[in-house]
């Protein structure tokens, strides 16, 4: 619907409540958990008391939205959001260059990216009646003039996996321009099949893809370059420049080369190495004393280093397994299959618990600088570069981000992070090994 003239906050709130009543029914029992799992919706978010208007061109102001839903796996909910036409031009449905839509936006799922919460059934999106997989809704009225409000409605479907999902959106006039970004999003809580809640959200929220965050903890506030992706949607690959064990003058590559050569879209540096600018590395330049599983060769390099005291992570089948000591992996029969793996020291987190490693840390690890790490919470994989931090600082930063298991990686002058065709950190040194992410 569209309404003529500015709408009071009270009127908008009433209309929003009516829209919610039309768009949703009594709590629905998920088919897979009848009488156990029941969905619900939170209170609507009222509009601002005043909004600007008459701005030249296409413009929109957020004007209220329905509440965040709590759903059972597979359950659907209707969401409503209002945008006030604050521009000088009307929105005309069905006319390219004049028709208003809601598009997917970042950080989750990202600009023009598909969402796990809805779509048109294309490229793996759920079929929930959206105009396209990356166009959430179109203006419902044929014309929305300057000073009028348009109420967009769209369906959301809960994924099968319990957790917290976000859908960021932004209004646009298709074929003309994106309109204002107010950070509008839906937080969708998906319950377990038995109706129990998923683990609580982390203290610091982060979206998928790349982001830079300032993370406050009791030890201070730390800047974090973060790549976060769903393990089910990416493949983690660990790679080496060498194809046989190497102890000196080992082959190295820039991180960007690892990414491009392997049709990856993101990556970061790997283990500690012996760089050419360290006097102590004479005779063993670019060597590394850690085991890395070369995903291309399907075998371990420096396999002897597995049976030791360093931490270890292995990947297979969309999951990650972390070991306090690599020796545990070896002594348990080196369980497989493995598609990627890397060892380093120390392990930082295990099952959500801080690993006390300070007695094992070197002096440089205790100093504050740039520190790298690789982690997971069971659903997401985290590639992190924390700035001006010690290794112990990094542990608590990752914990604040919701990471449950994490392995320390190299840092300092080796630090490098690459995504979307550009370095976010680095390029750093040439690397004998790296971690990259690919998508199906």
N, C-alpha and C positions, 0 to 999 in steps of 0.2 A: 504494500500500500504506500501511497505518498500523501502528505498532508500539506496544505497550503499555509504559508506563514510560519514564523517562529513558534515552536511548541514549548510550553512551559515544562519545567522538570517534572512537576506533579503529573501533568497530562501524559508526558512521555512514559513516566513510570507506570501509570495505569495501563496505557496501551501495551507497554512491554509485558506486563502481567497477563493481559488478554492474549497477546501473541504466544506467550508461553503456555497458557491454558489450551490454546488451539493446537500448538505444536507438540504437546506431550500429554500423555494420559497418566493414569495411576501407575505406581511403580510396577515394572514388568519383571517377571521371573525369567531368568535365562533358561532356555530349553534344556541345557545340559545340567542345570542345578536347580530344578523346580523346588520352590519353598525353602531354598537355602540362600541363594544369591539374589539380592534385590537391589536394583539400581535406584538412583535418586538424582535430584538436581539442586544445586545451591541457589541462594537468592540472586535475583537480577542485580545488575550494576547500573545505578541511575545515571542520567546524563549530566553534564555540567550545567551550571545555572545560566551561563551566557556563552554565546559562540560568536565569532566574527562572521561577517558576511560581505557580499559584494566585491570579493577579490577578483581581479581580472583573470579570466581563463577558467580552466577546470580545477575545482578545489572541493574538498570534503572535510567535514569535522566529525569526529566520533561523537555519537549522541546516545549512548547507552547500549547495553547488551544483556542477554540472558545469563543465568548463572552457570558455573562450571559443573558438569555432570560427573557423577560417580556411576559407573556402568559395570555390568557383568560381561564376561567375554562373549562377543558376538552381538551384544545388545545395541540397539540404535537409540539416538536421541536427536531431537530437532533443536537447533541453535538459532538464535535471532540476534542480529546486531543492526543498529540504526546509524545512518550517516546523514548529516545535514549538508545540503548543497550550499556551500559557502562561496561558490564562485559566481561568475557573471554569465555562465553558459549553462543551458539546460542539458539534462541527460536524456537521450532518446533511445529507447530500447530497440534493438535490432538494426541499428544504423552504425556501421563501422566508423570509428572516429568520434562517436558521440554517446555510445552505450556504456553504462557503468557496470563494472564487475567487481567482485572480490577475488584477488589472486593470492596464491600461496606466497609466503614471505619468510625471511630469516629471523632468527637463527634456525628455526625448526618448522618445516622441513628445508627451507631455503627458497630464494626467489625462483618462482616458476617450477619448483620441484614437486614431485608427487608426494602425497601424504599417506601414512598408514591408516588415517582416520576417515578417509572418504575419497571419492573420485568418480570417474565414469567407466571404471573397469579396464581402462587402458594402461599399458606398461606396468602392470602389477598393482594398480590402485584398486581399492574396493569399489564396487558398483553401488553408489549411494545416491545417484541422481544429480551429481554436479554437472554443470555444462561441459567441463573438461577436467582432466585429472589435475590440472593446476589452476582451474578457475572454479572457485568454490560456489559462487552464486552470481546471478545476474539481477539487475534491478527488477522488482516485481511489477512496477507500474510502467505504462507506456511512455510516460514523460514525468520527469522530476525537475521542476524548475528551480531557479535560484531562490533560496529561502525556504525550500521544502525539505521534508525528511523522507528518506527511503528506508524501509525495513526489509533487510535481506534475511532470508531464511535458508538453512541448508541442513542436511542430515549428516550425522556423525555415527560411525560404527566402531564399536570397541574391538581392538585386536584380540586375538586369542590369548596372548601372553599378558599376565597381570603386570601392572606398573603404572608409570605416570607418563602421559603423552601430551605434547603441546602442538597446537596448530596456530601458527602466526599468519595473519592475513593483512592485506593492504588494499584499499580501493584503487581502481584505475579506470580510465576511459580507454577501452580497447582500441588500439590503433592510433592513440593520441599521446597519452602520458599517464604515469603513475601519479596518484594524488597523495596527500599528506600521509606520512607514516606516524601513527600514534602508538605503535607498539601493541596493537590489539592482538590478543591471543586467547585461545581456549586451553585450559588445563583439564585434561580428561584423566580421571583416575579409573583404572580398570582393576576390579577386584579379582581375587582368586575364585575358582569355580565354587568353593565352599562358602563364599561370601566374606571371607577374611580379607583384610586390607593388605596391600603389598608393603614391603619395607618402607619406612618413612623417607621422605625426600631428603636429599643432602642439605647441609646448611647453606651452601652456595649453589644456585641453579646455573646450569650451562646448557646451551643448545647443541645440536649436532653440527658437524662441519667444524670450521675453524672459528675460534673466538679468542680475544685477549681479555682476561679478567683480572681484577684486583681482588685478591682473596684475603679477608681479614681473619686472623687467628690470634690466639693469646700471645704468640711469639712475634707478632707484627703483621703488617699488610704486605703481601707479595704479589708481584705481577706474574701472570701465568699465560704463556702461549699454549693453547690447547686445541688438539684435534680429537673430537669425540664422535664415534660412529657406532651404530648398532652392529654387534658381532654377526647377526643374522643377515646383514645386508652388505657386508664387505668381506674380503679375504685378506688376512694378515699374512705377509710373506717376509721371511728373513733371508737376506742375500749376502753373499761374499764376493769380493773381487777375485779371490784366489779359488782355484778348483782343487787344489791339494793343500795339505797342511803346510804352513809357511812360518818360518821363524825369523826371517830377516829380509829386508828390501821387498816386502810383500806388495802386490799390486793394489792400487787404490783408485778410487773414482770420486768425483763430486756427487753429492746427494742427488742433484737434478738428473744426472746420468742414470743412476739406479732407477729413478722414477720413470723416466722416458723409455729406457730400454725394456722395461717390464710392463709397459702399458698400464702403469699405475697412475693414480691421481694425487697421491700424498705420500709423504715419508718423513723419517727423521733419522738422525745418526744412531749408531748402535753402541757397541761395547767400548770400554777403555782401550786405548791403543798406545803404541810407543811412537810419538811423533818425531819428525826429523829435526825439530827445533829444540829437543831436549838432549843435553849432553849425555845423560845416562842411557840414551837409546842408541848410541853408536854401536853398530854391529847387529842391531835388531830393529831397525827402523820400520815402522808401519806394521809391526807384528802385534798380535793380541793373544792374551793368555786365557781365552774363554772359548767355550764351545758355541758354535752357531750352526743351526740347521739350514743348509742351502736349499731353499724351496724349489729352485730350478733343477738341482742335481738330485734332490730327494735323499740327501744323506747329511750326516754331521761332519763339519770341519772342526779340527782340534777336538776330536771326540774324547781323547784322553782327559780333557779338562772337565768332562761331565762328572766324573767320579771324584768330586772335590767338595769344598765348603762354600762355593759360591751359590748365589740364588739362581733360579732357573724358571722360565716360563715356556710352556709348549702350547701350540695351537692345533686344533683339529676339529672338523665338523662344526664350525661356528662356535666353538667353546675354547676356553683358556684354562690351563692348569698351572698353578704356581707351586714351587717347591722351595722350602727354606734352604735346603742344601741340594745341590745337584746329585750328590751321592745317594740321596733317598730315591731319586728317579732311577738310578742305575741298580740299586739294591732291590728295588721292587720289580725288576725285570724290564726296565725301559719301556713302559706301557705305550702302546701305539694304537692306531697309526698316528703319525705326527706329520703335519704339513708345514709347520714353522716352529722355530724354537731359538732361544737365545739365553745365555747365562751371563751373569755379571755379579758384582757385589756392591752393597748388600741387598737382600730382599728388604722391602720397606714395610709392606702390609701383607698380612695373611689372614683370610677370613674376617676382615674388618678390624683386626687387632694389630696395633703397632708392634713391629719387630724391634726389640731392643738390640741395636747393633753398634752402639757407640764404642764399645770396647774393641770392636774390630775395625773401626773407621780410621782412615789415614788422616794426617794433619790437614791435607788439602780438602778432604771431604767435610771436615768440621768448619772450614772457612766458608764465608758467604761468597757466592758467585753464581754463575749460571749452572743449573743442574737439570739433567734430563731423566725421564722415567717413562715406563710403559706399564699400564695398569688395566684393570677390568673391574666391573661390579657384577659380572655375570650376564648382563644384558648389553652393556656398552664396552668398547675398548677405548682407552685413553692414551694418547701420545702427548706428553707434557714437557714443556721447558719452563722451569721456574727461575725467575730472576732474583739476584741478590739473596740467595738462600744457601744454607748449609744442607747437607743430606738429611739431617733430622728435621730441619724446617720443612723440607719437601714432604716428608712423611705426613705431617699434620695438615699441610696444604691439600694434599691428595685426599686425605680423610675428610676434610671439609667439603670437597667436591663430590663426595659420595663413592669414591674408589674403595673397593674392598680388598683387592690384592694388587701389589705393585712391586716392580723390580727397578732398582736404580740403573741408569745408563750413564754414559759419559756426559761431560758438560764442558764448561769453560770455552776454550778456543776451538773445540771440536763441534760445539753446538750448532745444529742445523735442523731446520724444519721447512718443509716445502709442500705447498698445496695450491691447486688452481693455477699452475704454471708459473709460480713465483715463490721466492724464499720469504718466509715470515720471520725466520731466524737464520742467520748465517750469510754466506754459504759455509763458513767454518773451514776446517781442514779437509783434505782429501781423505776418503774413508775406506778402510778395508772391509767394512760390513755396514749394513743398514737395514732398517725396517720400513716396508712400504705397504700401502693399502691399495687394493684393486677392487673393482665392482664387477658383478656379473655382466 
